Amino acid sequence: MQGFVDESKVRGLVVACTVADPRALNDSRKALHALRANGQRRIHFTKESDPRRRKICSTICELELTVAVYDTTSIRDARRSRQAALDAVVLDLSRLAATRLTIEQDDSLIAADRAYLYSAVRRHGIPDLAYHHCRPQEEPLLWVSDAVVWCYAKGGEWRRRVEPIIGSITTVRA
């Protein structure tokens, strides 16, 4: 299994981790690439119109993927919040015997993430988990996490639209 992480910081940190069986990656990537509008390098949910958002939600809910949501909004310290979310992601990935974790790249967080992940993967018993950061235009599965975390944070109709793909929602505490 592989995980793909993106986040929303609108009302505190909420993280989404899309989990995919490696055998489903090619088909999922093709379906996601087909959703891009002409000239679009990636799907970024905040920049999409509501009709496009609806179409994207419908398509991603048909893919062979699940998304875990980690709500850390009760943790006020941004650094602790991110570490707690990453710890919860790694713990869940350890239960799935995941082999790879891809995190949307934020240049200001890479060094801190790597330092924290180094200890987290050992603490949770999966020291062979490969983890890296990449830009969203490089990995379409990050678009799923982006869409789901945006919908989850928005709530209401949008959260209901992605409920079929959400496998779990974890409230993370300090």
VMD Tcl script that draws the C-alpha trace (Angstrom):
set ca {
  {0.00 0.00 0.00}
  {1.00 3.59 -0.57}
  {-0.15 6.83 1.09}
  {-0.48 10.33 -0.36}
  {-0.85 13.25 2.05}
  {-2.20 16.79 1.68}
  {-3.62 19.20 4.22}
  {-5.93 22.11 4.88}
  {-5.09 24.85 7.37}
  {-8.34 26.82 7.02}
  {-9.60 26.36 10.61}
  {-6.66 24.46 12.01}
  {-4.79 21.54 10.52}
  {-6.72 18.73 8.84}
  {-4.74 16.11 6.93}
  {-5.98 13.64 4.33}
  {-4.06 10.52 3.38}
  {-5.19 8.74 0.24}
  {-4.32 5.05 0.44}
  {-3.87 3.03 -2.72}
  {-2.91 -0.48 -3.62}
  {0.04 -0.18 -6.04}
  {-1.95 -2.24 -8.59}
  {-4.57 0.54 -8.75}
  {-2.13 3.43 -9.20}
  {-1.92 3.49 -13.00}
  {-5.69 3.43 -13.54}
  {-6.23 6.06 -10.84}
  {-3.55 8.35 -12.28}
  {-5.06 8.04 -15.78}
  {-8.53 8.90 -14.49}
  {-7.19 11.90 -12.59}
  {-5.17 13.19 -15.54}
  {-8.33 12.98 -17.66}
  {-10.08 15.33 -15.21}
  {-7.68 18.20 -15.85}
  {-9.01 21.10 -17.87}
  {-7.09 22.19 -20.98}
  {-3.76 23.72 -19.98}
  {-4.10 22.59 -16.36}
  {-1.00 20.94 -14.87}
  {-2.85 19.73 -11.81}
  {-6.18 19.82 -10.04}
  {-6.24 22.27 -7.14}
  {-9.63 22.20 -5.48}
  {-9.65 25.79 -4.21}
  {-9.31 27.02 -7.79}
  {-12.05 24.86 -9.31}
  {-15.62 25.96 -10.03}
  {-18.44 24.24 -8.16}
  {-19.58 22.22 -11.22}
  {-16.00 20.98 -11.74}
  {-15.72 20.18 -8.03}
  {-18.86 18.06 -8.26}
  {-17.50 16.18 -11.27}
  {-14.13 15.62 -9.59}
  {-15.81 14.34 -6.41}
  {-17.95 11.91 -8.39}
  {-14.94 10.58 -10.27}
  {-12.64 10.15 -7.27}
  {-15.37 8.31 -5.37}
  {-15.40 5.72 -8.17}
  {-11.66 5.01 -7.94}
  {-10.20 2.09 -5.99}
  {-8.90 4.33 -3.24}
  {-9.69 5.14 0.36}
  {-8.90 8.31 2.26}
  {-8.17 8.65 5.96}
  {-8.82 12.07 7.48}
  {-6.89 13.30 10.52}
  {-8.44 16.26 12.31}
  {-5.94 18.05 14.56}
  {-7.88 21.28 14.93}
  {-7.91 20.95 18.73}
  {-4.10 21.31 18.80}
  {-3.22 25.00 18.63}
  {0.55 24.75 18.13}
  {1.19 24.34 14.38}
  {4.36 22.26 14.76}
  {2.84 19.88 17.32}
  {-0.32 19.64 15.24}
  {1.62 18.58 12.14}
  {3.73 16.08 14.07}
  {0.64 14.55 15.67}
  {-1.03 14.22 12.27}
  {2.05 12.64 10.68}
  {2.38 10.28 13.63}
  {-1.23 9.14 13.18}
  {-0.68 8.68 9.43}
  {2.43 6.57 10.01}
  {0.67 4.48 12.65}
  {-2.19 3.71 10.24}
  {0.21 2.99 7.38}
  {2.12 0.58 9.64}
  {-1.10 -1.39 10.13}
  {-1.40 -1.66 6.35}
  {2.26 -2.63 5.85}
  {2.61 0.37 3.54}
  {5.82 0.78 1.59}
  {5.68 4.42 0.50}
  {4.41 7.78 1.76}
  {4.24 10.83 -0.49}
  {3.61 14.24 1.09}
  {2.73 17.39 -0.82}
  {5.84 19.53 -0.80}
  {6.01 22.65 1.32}
  {9.65 23.73 1.18}
  {9.48 25.32 4.64}
  {8.45 22.00 6.25}
  {10.60 19.40 4.51}
  {13.47 19.30 7.03}
  {11.17 19.17 10.06}
  {8.96 16.51 8.43}
  {11.94 14.31 7.58}
  {13.34 14.57 11.09}
  {9.99 13.68 12.61}
  {9.19 10.91 10.13}
  {12.59 9.32 10.74}
  {11.64 8.64 14.36}
  {7.94 7.93 13.70}
  {8.56 5.12 11.21}
  {10.89 3.41 13.68}
  {8.60 3.95 16.66}
  {5.69 2.35 14.75}
  {7.74 -0.56 13.46}
  {7.99 0.22 9.74}
  {11.56 1.50 9.30}
  {11.48 0.49 5.62}
  {8.64 2.91 4.81}
  {10.00 5.21 2.10}
  {8.76 8.78 2.46}
  {9.31 11.79 0.31}
  {7.84 15.17 -0.60}
  {6.82 16.12 -4.11}
  {5.01 18.88 -5.91}
  {1.34 18.17 -6.69}
  {1.81 18.39 -10.45}
  {4.22 15.44 -10.12}
  {1.75 13.09 -8.37}
  {-1.97 13.00 -9.25}
  {-2.88 10.96 -6.15}
  {-2.12 14.09 -4.12}
  {-5.07 15.71 -5.93}
  {-7.42 13.23 -4.29}
  {-6.14 14.16 -0.83}
  {-6.42 17.84 -1.77}
  {-10.05 17.42 -2.88}
  {-11.10 15.35 0.12}
  {-9.44 17.55 2.72}
  {-10.97 20.66 1.09}
  {-14.43 19.06 1.13}
  {-14.03 17.82 4.68}
  {-12.95 21.26 5.92}
  {-15.75 22.97 3.98}
  {-18.38 20.65 5.48}
  {-22.03 20.35 4.49}
  {-22.78 19.27 0.93}
  {-19.07 19.03 0.10}
  {-18.28 16.66 2.94}
  {-21.25 14.48 1.96}
  {-19.94 14.28 -1.62}
  {-16.69 12.62 -0.53}
  {-18.08 10.41 2.24}
  {-18.02 7.30 -0.02}
  {-14.22 7.48 -0.34}
  {-13.47 8.34 3.31}
  {-12.49 5.18 5.13}
  {-11.82 6.76 8.51}
  {-11.87 10.05 10.37}
  {-9.51 10.35 13.33}
  {-9.62 13.19 15.81}
  {-5.98 13.64 16.81}
  {-5.20 15.07 20.24}
  {-1.89 16.27 21.63}
}
mol new
graphics top color blue
foreach p $ca { graphics top sphere $p radius 0.5 }
foreach p [lrange $ca 0 end-1] q [lrange $ca 1 end] { graphics top cylinder $p $q radius 0.2 }
display resetview
